[in-house]
Amino acid sequence: MPLEKLQIWTEFGLTSMVKNLDPTRPVNSVSGFNDFGAGDFHDNHHYPFPQCGAPFYSLPSTPHDPTRIAVQGEFGGIGHIPGRQNLWNVQSQLDTLNQTFEITSTIEIWNYRATRFIEDLRDQARFFSCSGGIYTQTTDVEGETNGLLTVSGPQQFFVSYHEQEAEILISTQYDCRLLQPNIQRWQRLISEIYAAPHQATAAYAASTVKPVKFSVTLANQ
């Protein structure tokens, strides 16, 4: 179908097309950018702190919508600049590192700031209608130093989260990158996020949309 036949904002026509193909499948029509109300999700991107499911964060470009599932499609993005051996060692990329949303001076401060944003997401799941979040991002990339892992040589990296044990499992092929998170603190906070919807206040319980199962994802752009 030509895009011009899918209305001015193509997400409405595309959403309708997908719904007709499979009406049982929830559709996330727009992840970030301007949200005009299409689909089943209100997917907000905001850096560095999350703005998920809370009415006081409503903006004209992404208005609060209690009738849809609220998720934080991207948040975080803060960085720490380690030694040059743990950076993408290309001058043109080094010159753009100051474009990172926030750069901290030490790993300790990085962990403090990052976990504060995760605590915000936990509270938005507990008190409002936030149903999921994606922390950005798992690894540093060219020109961005905001990863849980720095860049330094080839490495296979895998992170998984087991909800029952609240356990983060990390496997690496080469021990050549700097792992920045305080694992114990992150494990505790992720466990608290999964428990948050069950600790909802009376005001939260009365909200229109309530998450059935919370999802946390660590993802690269």
N, C-alpha and C positions, 0 to 999 in steps of 0.2 A: 504494500500500500504506500503511495507517495506520501512523504512527510507533510506536504501542504494540505493533505486531506485529514490530518490528525489534529486539527485545530491549531491555533497560534502557539499555544503551549503544548508541545507534543506529548508531555507526560500523561495528559488526560486520555488521549487517544491510544497511546501505547499501553497504559494501564488497563483500559477497557479491552484491548486486544488480548492481553495476557489473562485477564479474568475470564474472558470467553473461552480461552483454551483450557483453563483449569481454575474454576471458581473456588476450589478449596484451598488454594495457595495464597498466603498473604503476600502482598506486593509492596516493595519499597521503591516508590516511583522516583524519588529525588533524595540523594544522599548529599546533604549540604546545599549550598547555593540558595536561590530563592525558592520558597515553598509556597505553592499556590493551592495546596489542599488535596492533591491527587494521592491515591493509594492508601494503604493501611497504616503507614508509619509517618510520624513526624521525626525526621532524622536531621538533627542539628550538628553542625561542625562549629567548634569554637576553641580558640587557643588563648592562654594555656589552660584555663579552668573550664570544667563542664557546665553546661546550661541545659540540663536534661529534665523535662517534665515539670518544670517549675513555672507558674504563671508570671512571676515577676521578671523573668528573663525574656518575655515576649517582645519580639521586634517586628516591624512591618515586613521585613524580608523573610522572616521565619516565625510567624505568630504562634503562640501557644495554642494547641488544639487538643482539648481533653477528650475528643471523640476518637482519636487515633493513638496508636502505640508510640510512646516516646522513647527514642534511642539517641545516644550521643555518638554519632558516627565517627567523630574524631575529637580528641582533646589531648592535652599534654604538650608535647613538642618542645619541652625545655631541654637545654643542652649543657654539657660540661666539656671544655676543651682540654683533653689530656696532653701528654707529651706528643711531639711531632710523629713519633714512631707509631702512634695509634690514631693518626689522621689520614685522610685521603691525600697523599703527599703530591698534590698537583697545585701549583701556585694559583691558577685561576679559580680553583675550588676553595683554596684556603682564603682567598680574598673575599669570598661570599659568606664565610661562616658567621659573620655578624648579622646575617639575615635570619638566623635562628630566633624563634619567638622570645626566648629568654635564655641567657647563658649564665651559669653559676660558677663561682670561683673554686669550689671544692666538691668532691664527690659527696661529702657529708651534707652540704647545703643542697646539692642536687637531689639526694634522697629525701631530704626534708620537704623540698618544694613539690617533688613528684608525688610523694605520699599524701601531701595535703590535698592535691587535686583528686586523688583516689578517694580520700575521705569525703570530699565534696560529693563525688558520685555516689558513694555509699549513702550519704544523708539524703540525696535526691531520690534514691530508690526507697529509702525508709519513709520519708515524709511526703513525697509527691508521687508522680506517676512515671518515673524513669524505669525503663524495662531492659536497658542494655547499654553497653559502652565499649568503645574501642580506643585503647591508649596508643598514641602514636609517638614513637614507633619502635620496633624491635631492634633495629640496627642502624648505626650511622650509615649514610650514603654520601654520594658526591655532593659537596656543598652544604650538607646538613649534619650537624653533630648532636643529634637529639635522640640517639638510640640507647637501648638497654645494653647493647654491645657496641664497642668501638670497631672501626675498620682497621685491620692489620693482618694482611696475608690471607690465604685461602682457608676457609673453615666451613664445616657443615654445622649448622646450629638448629636445635630443635627445642621448643618449649611446649610443654603440655600441662594442663591443669586438671587435676582429679578432684571433682567436687566433694566427694565423700571424705577424703583425707585432707582436703585443702592443701594439696602438695604440688609444688612446681618442680617438674623434672627437667633437667637441662643436660643435653648430650652434646659433646663437641668432639670434632676429629683432631684438632690441633689446639693446644693451649696457648694461643697467640693473640687473643683479643682481651680487652679489659671489660669484665662484667661489672656493671656499675650498681645495680640494685642491691639493697640490703634484703636478701632473700627472705629471711625470717619475718621481717616487717611486712614485706609485700604479701607473703603467704597469709599472714594474719588479716590484713586488710581485705584481700580477695575473699577470704572465708566470711568476713563480716558483711561484704557486699551481697553474697549469696543468701545470707541470713536476714538481710535488711527488710525485704518485703514481708517477712513473717513477724517483724517487730513493728509493724505500721501503727501509727497513732490513729485515733478515732477520725481525725480529719482526713488522713490519708485513706483509711478504709472506706470513707464515703465518696472518694473521688470516682470519676466516671470510668477511667481506664486503670486497671491494676495488673501489674505483671504477674504471670503465672510462674514463670521460670526466668531468672535473671541470667544474662550472658555477659561475660567479660572476655574480650579478645585483645591480644597484642598483635598489632599488624603494621607492616610497612606500607607506605604510600606507593 
